[in-house]
Amino acid sequence: MTALVSPVVPETIPSATPYLQMRGITKAFGTLLANDHVDLTVRDREIHAVVGENGAGKTTLMNILYGLIHPDSGEIVIDGSPVRIRGPRDAIAVGIGMVHQHFQLVPVMTVAENVVLGQEPGGIVVDRRAAVRQVGELSERFGLVVDPTARVETLPVGVQQRVELLKILYRGSRLLVFDEPTAVLTPQETDELFEILRGLVAGGKTVILITHKLNEVMAISERVTVLRQGRNAGELETAKTSPAEIARAMVGREVLLRVERDEAHIGEERLRLDGLKANSDRQLPALDGIDLTIRSGEIVGIAGVSGNGQLELAEVIAGLRPVTDGHVFLGGEDVAHQTTAERRVHGLAYIPEDRQARGLVLPFDVKDNLILGSQSRPPFAQRGQRNSDAVDERAKELIQRYDIRPPDPEAPAQSLSGGNQQKVVVARELAENPKVLVAAEPARGLDVGATEFIHRQLIEQRDHGLAILLISSELDEIFSLSDSIAVIYRGHIVEVVPSAAADRERIGLLMAGGTIEGGTPSASQVAQAAAALANEPPGTPPVESAHQ
């Protein structure tokens, strides 16, 4: 997938004239003050980042701007004139468009039908040919490569995001708001999105970017507004600041962007995979003879281009996907055909990559989520009877230890921010003192403070003898935490490299299926390495993943 828009740097600095001003915005939900007299000033033709911890009030502020939430007090000024935004129609009418973190698309409809929905050419009898033509012209004009006739459900996530962008461009939006736009994108898709945003700004648009990824803030924005606990915590010029300074403003203290760790004290074998094979959901090979050993006191990171079997590997070890051949040894016992519950008894814990779909029962309260998997065993139940005192005591202990907010054991899990939801999952999985932990994307979607906390927990547990298999699409996370890096390609572990000797170029080449012969990579291997390091599948598709 290649973007047609090349990076464009405007010849002149964007105008210092404010295009948008939000003054004294206040919004409370019951006793929770989500926005407390927040100010935001965005200049014409700039990319302005809004950052903060999970729950800092970023999304609430943008939902107020787009009319999805009504403020209790405050004023919105656009181009020098106060405006009243009572709903999305009012926002669209004054030139505001918003791309939500969770796309607002109809999967069974085509790209063109989604883009023109609500403003269809032809009136009651929709002129589909005109819609296809108009959307095609729009996509060509803005360099957003997409087939107007394709059904949305058949498109990769990155292309679906382009459809969302085309929707707001079709409506003539001048101010484009993106809420965590890269949360579900590969690094390659992220690069393409940023090229598109630079082109849009060069063409006269203004962009607000909500994100928690500081490397993206530094790469794309011109100014940054920081929110902390619903209040303004600073406005910074990107060129004159640093990730450390932004993180400090977000959290209110110094944050380690890379967790410090001592040398590993590796002990006995805890997990061994022997000739492990498994299929994807479409019954095509996803794992093809995996051999891997993890010992107590070490973290083994799995590095690979998305779709090469990483997530199937996690599910097979956890007992969520059947083994077609091979063995899974936990503490010397083959559990390849045991249930998930039986594996937990053997000391296996699992942090799934999707905390909402696999890690939590969202309508359940926090205290019940904190005992999932153990709810039928002592001390939480005996002879079929629930021990409420034990459940309450466990919740109180873990909420305090892991700083879960709000500290309310009866709050529904779905009411928590993403970072606090992840803390619930991590707290539960580590509370039983497991021997082996499979951690898939443990910091996905988390802000710097929550990421630092999760990483500290993993290192602390490793230092106490836990064997950890870390699966992450973030190569920085793999390098930061791993004692050894196992590279997976087309369902095979092609090499295991001690992290102290790991070289990013070599890891990239291995991820792309390349090798360095005689120490000098060929031009094609360099190209493969660059694609791999950007998480872009090179050339021939990898082994099919059920998660693509």
Secondary structure as GFF3:
##gff-version 3
##sequence-region A 1 548
A	DSSP	beta_strand	18	29	.	.	.	ID=ss1
A	DSSP	beta_strand	32	43	.	.	.	ID=ss2
A	DSSP	beta_strand	47	52	.	.	.	ID=ss3
A	DSSP	alpha_helix	58	65	.	.	.	ID=ss4
A	DSSP	beta_strand	73	78	.	.	.	ID=ss5
A	DSSP	beta_strand	81	83	.	.	.	ID=ss6
A	DSSP	alpha_helix	88	93	.	.	.	ID=ss7
A	DSSP	beta_strand	96	99	.	.	.	ID=ss8
A	DSSP	alpha_helix	111	116	.	.	.	ID=ss9
A	DSSP	alpha_helix	128	142	.	.	.	ID=ss10
A	DSSP	three_ten_helix	152	154	.	.	.	ID=ss11
A	DSSP	alpha_helix	157	170	.	.	.	ID=ss12
A	DSSP	beta_strand	175	179	.	.	.	ID=ss13
A	DSSP	alpha_helix	187	202	.	.	.	ID=ss14
A	DSSP	beta_strand	206	210	.	.	.	ID=ss15
A	DSSP	alpha_helix	214	220	.	.	.	ID=ss16
A	DSSP	beta_strand	223	228	.	.	.	ID=ss17
A	DSSP	beta_strand	231	237	.	.	.	ID=ss18
A	DSSP	three_ten_helix	238	240	.	.	.	ID=ss19
A	DSSP	alpha_helix	243	251	.	.	.	ID=ss20
A	DSSP	beta_strand	269	279	.	.	.	ID=ss21
A	DSSP	beta_strand	285	295	.	.	.	ID=ss22
A	DSSP	beta_strand	299	303	.	.	.	ID=ss23
A	DSSP	alpha_helix	310	318	.	.	.	ID=ss24
A	DSSP	beta_strand	325	330	.	.	.	ID=ss25
A	DSSP	beta_strand	333	334	.	.	.	ID=ss26
A	DSSP	alpha_helix	340	345	.	.	.	ID=ss27
A	DSSP	beta_strand	348	351	.	.	.	ID=ss28
A	DSSP	pi_helix	355	359	.	.	.	ID=ss29
A	DSSP	alpha_helix	366	369	.	.	.	ID=ss30
A	DSSP	beta_strand	381	382	.	.	.	ID=ss31
A	DSSP	beta_strand	385	386	.	.	.	ID=ss32
A	DSSP	alpha_helix	388	401	.	.	.	ID=ss33
A	DSSP	three_ten_helix	413	415	.	.	.	ID=ss34
A	DSSP	alpha_helix	418	431	.	.	.	ID=ss35
A	DSSP	beta_strand	436	440	.	.	.	ID=ss36
A	DSSP	alpha_helix	448	463	.	.	.	ID=ss37
A	DSSP	beta_strand	467	471	.	.	.	ID=ss38
A	DSSP	alpha_helix	475	481	.	.	.	ID=ss39
A	DSSP	beta_strand	484	489	.	.	.	ID=ss40
A	DSSP	beta_strand	492	498	.	.	.	ID=ss41
A	DSSP	three_ten_helix	499	501	.	.	.	ID=ss42
A	DSSP	alpha_helix	504	511	.	.	.	ID=ss43
A	DSSP	alpha_helix	523	533	.	.	.	ID=ss44
###
